[in-house]
Amino acid sequence: MAGPVMPRVVSAAVAAVFLGLLLSAADAGLNASMFPTLDFVPVPAEEADVAVELATGLVVSAERLPLRTNGRYIVDRLGGRVKWSCVNWHGGQQQSWVMGGLQAQPVRKVAARIASLGFNCVRLSYSTEAVVHNPMVPHDRLTANPQLYNKTFLECLDAVVAALSQEHVMMILNNHMSKAGWCCNINQDEGLWYTPEFNSSQWQTSLVTIAARYRNNLWVVAHDLRNEPHSYNGLQPVWGGGDPATDYKMAMQNAGNAVLAVNPDTLIVIEGLCFGMELRFIKHSPMELDLPNKIVYEVHNYQEFQFSTLFTSHFYAWSFVRSIIGTVAGVLVAVFLLVCYSCHRLRWPWAPRGVFLVTFGSWITAVCVPSLAGAITAYIYYMKYCNYIAELDIKYYVHLAAWGTVMGIILLVLGFVRYGTCGKEYTRLCTPDTSPESRRRRSIEIKDSDDEGSSEMSEDEAEADSGVGLGGPDLSDEDEPELACLKSFVRAKVRATGGGGPCCFQRCGSCRLLGNRTIGNEWRKRTLARAEWDCGICCLWQMFCGIPALLAVLLVLWAYALTAPMYRQLESEFDRKWGFVLENGHPYTAPVWMGEFGAGAKGTYWVNFVRYLAERDLDFAYWPLNPDKLATGWFDDWGKWTPYDNGARWDEDSYSILDSDWVSVREPWRVLDLRPLMKSPAGAVLNTQPCLRDVLGRVCGG
């Protein structure tokens, strides 16, 4: 008996394979046509040696300083474009109290190495604590610079500034955090511009102190007022509102004006909220300072700042996700074809109205309830550190999933209440009423419903007609009038509507009938009677409606998995959150400086990111120059911060430009890819070293 069913199984399997091939072809085609990536171009071996000096011609002469802004650009005193092509040199914000590398190389040599790599500016980090307390720098951090022994933080900072000035390297001085340490995680008390240990007044005083100290040095071109603001302990920084405890705009405005009062020639750098990811608030309320053309907005970005790049760099490649979705979709299509064939052999018995509503309602609810739970979870999570993303992005999906859930529940309730129970109709037909007119009307209605569909009765129907298997008592013709009424009513409901809800689960004669018509003695028969609605057909109906719903969900997920690693996805997200500030002709138009970014491997994220920097000709500062960091903990794959048991320790920084000797370049591809970005307009970044996930692991993304 297996022979007749094999062609159908083979057809379903072929269909499933065809769907998988179709998805794969679409994957490859869309990748190539809609989202082109940069071609691989080999780099000559001699160019790979970035230890030689780069003749970039980007060094700014003293005659062109100080700087100002003009629209979306930073310009010099004469109005010419000056592009900040920077690197972050940190250490002053840590408990080592000095910029890194002075234990390995003389400060003049580190400054010269920065210039030789092509960078024309440096972002130098410090803490409020370092300025307020001005501690002595430990000797073990100065072993290559004995002239700095017994010097304080500010005196060592003077030496760093002097060395960079001699190399004509511009400097942006950044108030990185309040208490010295490593930044940033969501549980630190460093989310605001003040902390319990260092109040807002001390923070502003530290900014003014630094500004006054270097106001006569033209190479100190800007002051970065605060690093990566975010919420802490229930306080969410907001853009406006007037509350001194949370009004980030007011705090930056006051501090910026205080710095300009000391040094009117400097630029003021104001970082976006949500760890530097968000600037949408300035569209309706741009910042204004006492002096015009002084504001530069700053943003930061890393792989973990977007879900699309976070997922692929921490878990699975999107190509793997697409392959899994394609396989599951193929199996579902095969099952759906078998369901269609089964319904065809049963002559497509039509579902009662109540089953329509209950089925659609249940599947809509089944899809929307998990979506609602996920959207609410994401909303709560983002509200912890970025209410702008929660309100402007996540809240839309919460509303969408909530409306879908409400619609599904309404259909469910309507199906059960209106068509799914016998209560109301039985009460109307069978409740005793002494009036002759009511008895006559009820008898006519019961007789009409009892006669409906009674021309042909199968064995199963005869069984239902006798009341057996309906979940109720075995009623006879000698029953009381009310029981006879109930018997006739239930019998009519079974025939007419499949029982309306619970009654359809009382029988499964269609299962036996389907077996006979597919692999049994009736499989060759072409003229078939329509099967009666029962439990088996109800299950087929659920699959017939549910599988397309699941395929629709998989199609959406597959489309997202296709676009997630593509450049257009990242471009759209950046433009929506902060890229719009670069559009000329608006009250909010201003330069946007990518003040921090970095990557451990040249994967999908890096290729897409540097392409955006090139196409928008953005000013930038790569993080970091330093090969190591004094860290107090680490992040796991889920973003949870885990502190070290024994306090701070020196860890390797896999994103660094320099190696541990503070001369050699750790990964040449970083500098080779940054070099075209240093020019204005930026040149194309060549894909000189594709990252192979099979070799280097998930850091490649993809």
N, C-alpha and C positions, 0 to 999 in steps of 0.2 A: 504493500500500500504506500510505500515511501516514494515510489517512482513519480506519481503525478505531482507531488508537491515540490520536487526538486527543481523543476524549471522556475517556479516562483521564487524559491530561495536564491537560486543563481541570479535571477533578474534583480532581486533586491540587493544582493552583494555587489553586482555590477554597478547598480545605481549608486551605492555607497562609495565604491571606488571612484566612480566618475565625479561625485561631489567633492571628494578629497582632492582629485586632480584639478578640478575647477577652482577650488579655493587656493591651491598652490599656484596655479597659473595667474589667478587674480593677484595673489600676493606678490609674485615676481613682477607682473606687468605694472601694477600700481607703484611698486618700489622704483621701477625704472623710469616710468613716465611722469607720474604726479609728483614724486619726491626725489628728484635727482640728487645724488651725493657727489662730492668732489672726487675726481678721478685720481687713481694712483699714479704718481709721477716719481720715478726713481730720482734720488739725489746723488750727485757725484760724491765720491768718497772724500774728496778734499773739502767739500762744503760741510761734511759732517763734523769736522773738527771746529767746534765753536770756542776753543780756547784762545784763538787769535782774536785780535780786536776787530770789531765790526765798524766799518766806516759808514755810519748811518746818516750823518749830517743832521742829527736832530738836536744837537746841543744848542741851548738858548744862550745868546750872548747877554751880558749884563746891561747893554744899552737897550734891550727890548723889555726889560723889567721896570716896574711891576706889571702884574697881569690884571685883566678885568674880563668880564663876560660880554658877549654880544650875541643875543639870540641863543642858539643851541651850542655855541662854541666858546671856548676860552681863547682870548686873544691877547696879544702883547700891547705895549704902550703905543705902537704904531698902527694897531688894528689887524695885524697878521695872525693867522691861526697858530696857536701853540697847543700841540697835542701832548697830554700827559701819558707817557709810556713808562709806567712805574713798576716798582717791585716793593713788596712789604719786607722791611727789615725790622723784625720784632725783637723783644727781649727787655726793653725798658719797662714794659707793663708787668713783667714777671718779678718774682722774688729774688732774681739775680741782680736786679736794679741797673742793668746796663744792656745795650744792644748785643746780640749774640755774635760770636766769632772772635771777640777780642782776646780770648784765651788761645786762639789758634794762629791768628795773623795780626800784624800791626793795623791799626785803624786806617791809616793812609792806604794800605794795600787793599783792604776790603773795599774802600770807597773807589779806588781805581779799578778794581775788578767789576764793580757794578757798572761803571761807565764803559768799560771795555766790552761788556755784553750788550751794549746798545741802549740801556735804560737811561732816560734823561731826568727821572725824578724818583724819589723814594718816599714811601709812607712810613714814618717813624712812630712807634707806639709807646705810650707811657701811661701810668696810672695816676689817679688823683692822690693816692697815698704817697707815691714817690715824690710828687711835688710838695705836698704838705709837710712830710717828715724829712725829705731829702736825706736818705740814709747813706751810710758808707757802702761802697761796692766791695764785695768779697774779692780777695786777691786771686782766688782760683779762677775767676772769670776774666782776669786781666793779665795772665801770665805772658802773653805776647806783647803786652804794652805796660812794662814796668813803670813808665813815666806817670801812669794813672793810679799807681798804688796810693792808698790813703786818700783817694778822691771820693767825693759824694756823687750821687746820681746826677745832679745838675752839672757838675764839673765834667763828668764823663760824657754827658749829652753835649756839652759845649765842644768837646774834642771831636765827637762824631759829626756834628754840624759843620765844624771848621774843615774837616777832611772832605766832606761831600761838597762844600762850597768851593774848595780849591779845585775840584774836578768839574765845576760848573754843573752840578746835579741839583735840580730843584727838590725842595722838601715840603711835604705836607705833614704837619705834626698832629698826631691823632690821640685824643683822650680815649683810651681803649676801655678802661674800666676804673672802678673806684678803688677797691682793695686789690693789691697786687696779686696776680695769679694768672690762671689760664682761662680764657673765655671761649665759647659760651655754651651753657646748657640751660634748659628751661627751669631747672630748680635752683639756679644761682640767684642770689639777690642782686645781680648786676643788670637786671632788665631795664631799670629806669636810670635816670641820670644821677640819682642819689641812692644811698644805701643807709642802713641803720648806723653804720660807722662813720660815713662821710655824707654830710647833708648837701643840699642843693647849693647853698652859699659857698661851701668849700670847693665844690666842683667848679663853679663859675670863677672863684678866686684862682684855682689852678690854671684855668684857661688864660686868664688875664696875666698871670705871672709868666707863663711861657711866651705869650704874645709880646709882653714888654721886654722880655729877655732878648728876643731876636728881632725886634722891630727894625733894627738898622742893618739886618742881613737880608739883602734882596733875594737870596736863594731860598729863604723860607717864604714860600709863596702863598701858603694857605694853612688854615687851622681847621681840622676835622673835629667837630665839637663832641661827638659821642659815637661809640661803636655798638652796632646791632641792638637797638632798643627793642624790648619785648616785655610782656607782662611778668609780674612776680607777686606771689602771695595774694592773688585776687585783684591786684591793681593793674589795669590795662592802660598803657599810654595811648592817648587819643590826640587827634589833630584839632585842637580847639576845645571849647567847653568852658574855659575860664577857671577850672579847678587847678590850683598850683601843684597839687599832688600828682595829677595825671595829664595836664595839658602840655603835651610835648611841643606843640607849635610855640606856645608862649615861652617855654623854657629856652628853646633854641633861639627865639627872637631876642630875648633879653641877653642871653650869653653872646650871641653874634654881635649885637650892638655894643656890648661891653668890650669885646675884642677889637672892634673897629674904632672905638674911642681911643684905644691905646695905639693901634696901628691901622690907619685908614687905607693903607696900600695893600693889605692882605685880602685874600679871598676867604669866604666862609663856606665850609663844606657841611651840609646837613644830610644825614643819612635817613633812608626810609625806615618805616616801622616794620615790625614782624621780621626781625633779624636782617633788616635791610632789603626785604623783598618787595615792599609795598609803597607805592607813591600815588595811588589813585585819588587820595584825599585832596591833593593839591590842585586837581582839576577844578574844584569848586572854591578852593580857598588857598591860593598861592601865598608863599611867604614874601614878606616885605621887610627890608631892613632900612636903617636910617640913611645909608648910602646906597645908590643904585648900582646895578651891574656887579654885584659881589657874591651872588649865591651860586653854588655848584651843588647839585643833588647827587647823593651817593647811593649805590645799590651794591648788594653782594649776591653771589650765587655759587652753589656747589651742587653736586649730584643729588644730594638728599633734600634739596629745596623743592623738587618737583616729584610728584608721585611716579610719573612715567620713567624718570631716570633713577629714582630711589628703588623702585621695584626690581628693575633689571640689573642694577649694580649690587643688590643685596640678595636677590633670590634667583629668578630664572630669566633667561633671554626671552624677549617678546616673540622671536621666531619659534621657540619651543612652545610657548603658550598657544600660538596660532596652530601649530601642528596638533596639539592636544585637542583644541577646539574642532579642528577639521575631522579628526578621528571620531570624536563623540557625535558630531553632526552627521557623519556618514552612517554610524550605527543607528541614529534616530531616524534618518531617512529610510533605511532598510526596514526598520520596524513599522514606520508609517505606511510604506508600500504594502507590507503584509496586512496591516489593519485595513487598508483600502480594499485589498483583495478579499479579505474576510467579509467586509460589509457588502461587497459586490455579490458574493455567493449567498448572502442572506437577503439580497434584494433591497438593501439600504432602508431598513425600517426607520421611519421618521421619529425623532425624539419628541416627547410631550413638551408643552410650553414650559412647564416648571423645570424640566431637566435642562432646557436651553439656558435659562437664567441661572440656575444653580451651578451648572458647569462653567459658564463664562465667569460668573462671580467668583467661583472657587479658584480658577486659574489666575484671574487678575489679582485676587488677594494673595495667592501663593507667590506671585512674582513681586508684588509691591510691598508686602510686609517685610521680607528680608532687605529690600532696597531701602525702606523707611528706617529700619533698624541701623543699617550701615550709614545712611545719611545723618541720622541723629548722632550716632557715635562720632562721626567725623566732625559734625558741628560742635559737639561738646569739646572734642580734642582741640580744634582750632581756636575755640573761644578761650582756651587757657593761655595762648600766647599771641593770637592774631585775630581780633574780632572783625577786622576788615575782610579777610579771606572767608571767615565764617558767614558774615552777613552778605557779602557781595557775590560769593561763589556757591558755598555749600547750602545756604538757606533755600536757594532755588530748587535744588534737588530734594530737600526735605519737603517743600510744598508740593512738588510734582508727585513724589511717592505717597504723600499723605492723601492727595486727591484721588490717586489711583486706588489706594486702600479703601477709602470711603466708598468709591464707586463699586468696588468688588463686594464690599459688605452689603451695600444696598441691593445689588442684584441677588446675592445669597438670601437675604431676608425676604425680598419680594418673591423669589422662587419658592421658598418654603411656605411663607404665609399665604400667598395667593393661590399657588397650585400644589404645594407639597404636602398638605394635610387634608384629612377627611372631615375635620371637626366642624367647620362652619356649614358645609353642605349637608352633612349628616344631621346637624342640629336643625337646619331649616326643613329637611325632608322628613325626619323621623321623630321629632319632638311631638308628643301627643297633643292634640288640639281637638276639643270637643265640638267645634263648629263643623257642620256638614260641608260647607264650602271649602274649608282648609283640608279636610280629609279627602274630598274629591280631587282637589288640585294636587295633593301629594301623591295620590295613587296614580294619576296620569303621568307625573314626572318620573316616578319610580319605574312605571311600565315602559316609558320611552327610553330611559337609560338602560333598563334591563334588556330591551330588545336590540340595543345598539351593538353591532358587530357579532350577532348571534347566528348568522347564516351558516358559517363553517366553524367547527370547533375541533381543535386537535386534542390529543390525549392530555396534553398539559392544560389546555383550556377547560377540558371536562373536569380535570382535577380541581382547577380553580373554581369552576362553577359549583362544585360540591362543597367548597369552603375549605378543602383539605390543603394544608400548606400555606395558608394565608396568615398564619400566626394567631388565629382566633379560634373559637369553638366550632365544632362540627354541627352545623345548623341543619335542621330538618324542616319539612313542610309543616310540621305541627308546632313550630316555634310560636312564641308570643308575637303579636303584631310588630312590636318594636324590634325584636330580634330578626324577624323576617325582613323587615325594612333594612336593617343593617346588612343582612346577607345579600340582598339584592343590590344595595348601594356599593358594597365592596366589590361584588362580582362585576358590576358595570365599570367601576373605576379601574379594575385590573385590565379589562378589555380595552377601554377607551384611552387611558393615559398611562398604562403600565403601572398603575398603583399610585402615581403621584408622590414620588419621594421614597419613603421607607418600603412601600409595597413592591417597588421594582426589584428589591433585593430578596424577595421571597422565593423566586423561581430562577432557574438557569437552564431551561430547555433549549435555548439557542446554542449552548455549548455543544450539546449532543448533535444538534442539527448541523452546526458548522463542521463538526468532525465528519459527518456523513457526506457533506457536500464538498469537502476538500480532499480528504484522504480515504473516505469511505466509499460505499457502493453507489453514491449519487454524484460523484465528482465529474462524470461525463455529461450529466444532465444539464441541459441548457434552459429549459423552461421550468422555472422554480417559483414557488409561492413566496410571498413576502413573509418574513419571520415576524412573530409577535414580540413586542418589547418586553425584555426581562433583564435579569441581573447581568448575564453575559453580554448582551448588547449594550447595556449601560456602561460596562467596563470598556468595550470597544469605542463607545462614544467619548468617554473620557480621554482615551489615547488619541482619538481622531482630532479632538480639540486641543489637547494638551501638548502634543508633540510639535505642532506648528508654533505654539507659544514659546516652547523651549528653544526651537530653532531660531525664532526671532531674537530671543535674548542672546543666544550664541552668536548670531550674526552681528549684533551690536558689540559684543565683547571682541569678536574677531576684527571688526573694523577698528576698534580702539587699539587692539594689539598691533594692528598694521600701522596705524598712524603715530602711535606713542613714541617710537624711536626715531621718527622722522624730523627733519629740520623744521617743517611747517608747524608742527605741534609746539616746539620750543619757541619759535618765532611768535606764534599767536599768543602764547602765555606771557612772554616778555613785553610785547607791545601792549597787551591789555593792562598789565600791572604797572609798568613804568616807561616803556618805550615811547608812549604818546607824548611825553614831555619834550622830546626832541623835535616835534613838529613845530615849524616856525609859524609866527603870526598869531600866537595865543598869549593871553596874559600869564599863563603858567610856563611858557617856553623858557628853558634854561639848559645848561650843559648837564649831562648825566655821566657820572664817573663810575665805572665798574671797579669799586675799591678793593674787592677781594674776590678771587676765584682761583681754582686750582684743580688738578686731577692727578691720580696716581698712575694712569695708563692712558694711552691715546685710543680711547674707545669711542663709542657712538656719541656720548655726551660731549666729549672734548671737540670732536670734529664739527658737530652742530653748533657748539657754543662759539668757537673761534670764527666760524662762518658768520654768525650774527654780529660779533664784534667788528668783523671786516665790512660787512654790508652796511652797518650803521656808523662806521668810522668812529667808534667809541673810544674815549679816553679810558685807560685801564691801569690797574695795579695788581700784578700777580702775587698770590700768596703761596709760599713765602720764599724768601732768599735762604732762610736758615735751614740747615740739615737736621736740627734737633729742636726740642721744645721741653720746657720744664712743666710737665703735665701733672695734674692731680687726679686723673681718672681716665676712663675711656668709654666710648659709645659702642653698644652692641648692635646687631643687625636691625633691631626694632627701635633704635634711637634712644634706648634707655641709658642714662648716665650712671656708671658704676665707679665710685671713688676708689683709689688705691688704699690698701690697708695701712701702708707705712708713709702716707703723705705724698708730697710731690716727688717726682723722679724724672730724670732725663730720658725722653723717648725719641726715637727716630721719627722724622717727619717725611713721609713718603712722597709728599708733593713738592719737595724743595728743589730750588734751582741748583744750588751748590752742594758738593759732597762734603764729607766730614773734615777735609783739609781746608775748606773755605776758599779753594781756588778752582778745583776741577768741577766740571759740570756733571751733575748726576745723570741726567737723561737729556742727550742732545736734542731730541725731538721737541722738547718744550721751547728752548730758545729758538730753534729753527722755525717753529710755528709762530712764535711771538714776534719774530723779526719783521715779517711783512705788516703786522699790525702797528708797528711803531711809526710808519709813515702816514702821511695824510695827503690824499686819500689812501686808505689802507689797501695793500695788495692782497691778492688771493692767497689763501693758506693751502699749501699742497699736502695731500694725504701721503706723507713720506714714509710713514711707518704704521700700517694698519694693525690694529690690536686684534689678536686671535684669541677668542674666548676659550677655545680648547687648550691653549697654551698658558695664557696668563690668568684665566679664571674670570669670575663674574665682574671684576673691576672693569672689563671691557664694555660692559653693557650689551646693547644689541637687541 
